[in-house]
Amino acid sequence: MWYGAPRMNPSRKPVAGFRATKSEGGPRPAGRAKRPRPSFEELIARIATRFIALPGDRVDGEILRAQQDVCERLGLDISWLWQRPSGRPDDRLSLQMYAPPDYGVPVLEMSARDFFPWSMAKLTKGETVILSRVADIPPEGARDLEIFRHYRIRSSIRFPLAVGGGPVFGAVSFETFRKPTAWTPAITGRLGLVAQVFASALFRKHAERELRENEAHYRALYEDSLEGIFRTSPEGTVLFANPAMARMLGYDSPAEVKRSITDLANQIWAVPEERARFIQRIREEGSIRAYECRLRRKDGTPIWMSINVRPVRDPDGRIVHFDGFVEDIDERRRAVEALRESESRYRGIFEGSLDGIYRVTPDGRLLTANSAMAKILGYDSAADLLASVTDVGAQVWESQDERARLLRELKGRGEVRGYECRFRRKDGSLTWVSLTFRVFYGPGGQIVYSDGFAKDINERKRTEREIAELRLELTHLSRILTVNEISSSLAHEINQPLGAILNNAEAAQILLSQPPARQRALPEIVDDIILDARRAGDVIRKVRRVVKRGEAQVEQFGVNGLIDETLALVQNNLSLNNIAVRLDLAPDAADIRGDRVRLQQVLLNLITNALEAMREAPTRILTLRSAMDGPDRVVVSVGDSGPGVAESKRAMLFEPYYTTKKDGLGLGLAICRSIVEEHGGRIYVSDQAGPGATLSFSLKAWRDNEGLD
Amino acid sequence: MSDSDIRIWIVDDDLSFGKSLKRMLNAMGIVAEHFGSARSFLDSVPAGESGCAIVDVHMPACDGFCLLDKMRELRYAMPVIIVTGQPEGHTADQARQQGALGYLSKPFTVESLLELVRTADTKKAVPQT
């Protein structure tokens, strides 16, 4: 396909491609008419001569001049020249046109696609297009005809430009608009000759340009190459060296290399005798590739090089010089060294690690494992572990499903940290590990292998369990202590007046059986009894006040925080029992007010009940939800995936001494209810989709801190 | 020996209780005195005095056990009955260890008190002087 657009001549002056004919030819008709008219053959010869040794950048101008000469000599009006600038078929098209000075038609601005498409198609195929009358063009050439008419062209002949049967790289045309021309074989042949001359000149121009470009290309390669390029003489001097070569040898420039080095063997080779041996090998073997040797830099420091060299011989077979390039392999050698070092360092880390490290295939074959891993799993050594375990999923994981699930869940994430699970030891016992697990995928997305880093967390787990137990015990203990404290101080305060009342009553009883004279004290005794009875009443009231003030700490707080805190208390319990937690917390949940500790007890109790309910359940999902129930109530729900609560049992659920547990007292939910109701809330069983039960409590919503100190 | 020969010294910071106990004992014809603190008892009743002391454990300044120590120190011979409104296991033990004759938790009946007082009298008929 042809590209580019014909040039536009906005001035509407006589058109002539690159240069105005006027400026070049001067006042033509007058000047030329005086010269004797040469024969056309002579003209062609003269034109051909002009192109000899003509620099490429002047070829186009000379062709334009020839176009003019030919037109004038043969009485033709217009000549076009199209060419692809570099002769390559995918290049842009350029155009030049000769037309007489009085030719008043503006050059059309159009795309090359539209520029004589029919003619161009033929020309590209190497055909000559001859139209004595453009009107005779076949219907397919309608677009060409349109353009001919625009230029007022009546006859046209067009030749493809190609050399020696090569690809067409341009075209030349001659046309008339003053009168139609019958393109006789004679004139066609002559013009064909002209086209040949143009083609040769243009071809040479393109070839020259390509050569220049190639040279620049090779020069750039040579100059910018990171490899050292050299040409040396058998005598030991440097004929060429590129900047990289100079740099490698520690010289400032190629020129300095050439100047300074006169004896390669002694100046450059670390072992001077090696050069003679090297040259001997070249003589015998011809080219030598990747010869690694030690050379010396300008400052005497050694440098490892890899040399590729070939001898260049004269026609008699004598070696004129050596051409070659060298690679600095010091860097590579250092890199290899560094790699070796880092490998041994990593091996050290791998072996010395206290954490177990292993690599495993997706089907559970161990590729490698360190001795810490063997120790964690109770094997004698890493070798013992690698030999004994053929399927990690079946032999090491507590459950094969868990491993499969982990691998599945990792898809897309690739890594999990701190995954706590139990591994089976050689003796069958289970051991807690915290696992960092990384999966490596192949290009097709399949798992290639996974790396595991296992930390022994048995100690921590035991501590956690102990702490949890201790905490429970402490909670219980502190509750007992509180009750004891209250009851003993209560007892003291009440027993005093009770004792006095009893004493007084007994005194009165005795006096009543005595003579009336002794009974004068009776009214006073009764007064005292009444006083002490009141005192006892006051004591009870006082104690209740104290107890209330001491326990109820009213504050305002968010339910989501309450849920988080409480969940943290049972986290271990959850992981121990394989319970998945689903949190569904409303971000806009309002605050509640009350005794945080006691409400936490309520939530804890509900969660504990939920866990109990799921003890035998196949799937164990604990759902904690916060939500708004209208603008004024906040609801906290605890859902389980256990057997659920039968409709008929729901009413009894919160009654004291109702229990489904073997060892339960049935007080938990009753206490929860009393705490929630003390807070002005409500506790209830709500319906849920699917199996399990959901217990909820709702409390008044508080949006601000109004009225709270 | 009849009850009327017994002299009872009540030491209790709870005035109402002390007064009611004295009243009750007096109604039975028993001589009884009430002191609101260990100090006033020690100041008013000499060591050689006979009778029985009924001492409350919980008192400010010098409590029941403190008084018990002091009485032994000052060679009081009379038996001491410890009473308390706050019954705790260790109180009874401590009372016995410190040589108290007995231990009663309030409220107590006059009968239980007199039973104790009578054993004191049978055991220690003659005060050490």
Boltz contact constraints between the chains, C-beta under 6 A:
constraints:
  - contact:
      token1: [A, 488]
      token2: [B, 86]
      max_distance: 6.0
  - contact:
      token1: [A, 491]
      token2: [B, 86]
      max_distance: 6.0
  - contact:
      token1: [A, 492]
      token2: [B, 85]
      max_distance: 6.0
  - contact:
      token1: [A, 492]
      token2: [B, 86]
      max_distance: 6.0
  - contact:
      token1: [A, 495]
      token2: [B, 85]
      max_distance: 6.0
  - contact:
      token1: [A, 495]
      token2: [B, 106]
      max_distance: 6.0
  - contact:
      token1: [A, 496]
      token2: [B, 14]
      max_distance: 6.0
  - contact:
      token1: [A, 496]
      token2: [B, 17]
      max_distance: 6.0
  - contact:
      token1: [A, 496]
      token2: [B, 85]
      max_distance: 6.0
  - contact:
      token1: [A, 498]
      token2: [B, 107]
      max_distance: 6.0
  - contact:
      token1: [A, 499]
      token2: [B, 17]
      max_distance: 6.0
  - contact:
      token1: [A, 499]
      token2: [B, 106]
      max_distance: 6.0
  - contact:
      token1: [A, 499]
      token2: [B, 107]
      max_distance: 6.0
  - contact:
      token1: [A, 500]
      token2: [B, 16]
      max_distance: 6.0
  - contact:
      token1: [A, 500]
      token2: [B, 17]
      max_distance: 6.0
  - contact:
      token1: [A, 500]
      token2: [B, 20]
      max_distance: 6.0
  - contact:
      token1: [A, 502]
      token2: [B, 107]
      max_distance: 6.0
  - contact:
      token1: [A, 503]
      token2: [B, 20]
      max_distance: 6.0
  - contact:
      token1: [A, 503]
      token2: [B, 21]
      max_distance: 6.0
  - contact:
      token1: [A, 503]
      token2: [B, 24]
      max_distance: 6.0
  - contact:
      token1: [A, 504]
      token2: [B, 20]
      max_distance: 6.0
  - contact:
      token1: [A, 506]
      token2: [B, 24]
      max_distance: 6.0
  - contact:
      token1: [A, 506]
      token2: [B, 110]
      max_distance: 6.0
  - contact:
      token1: [A, 507]
      token2: [B, 23]
      max_distance: 6.0
  - contact:
      token1: [A, 507]
      token2: [B, 24]
      max_distance: 6.0
  - contact:
      token1: [A, 507]
      token2: [B, 27]
      max_distance: 6.0
  - contact:
      token1: [A, 510]
      token2: [B, 27]
      max_distance: 6.0
  - contact:
      token1: [A, 510]
      token2: [B, 28]
      max_distance: 6.0
  - contact:
      token1: [A, 511]
      token2: [B, 27]
      max_distance: 6.0
  - contact:
      token1: [A, 532]
      token2: [B, 16]
      max_distance: 6.0
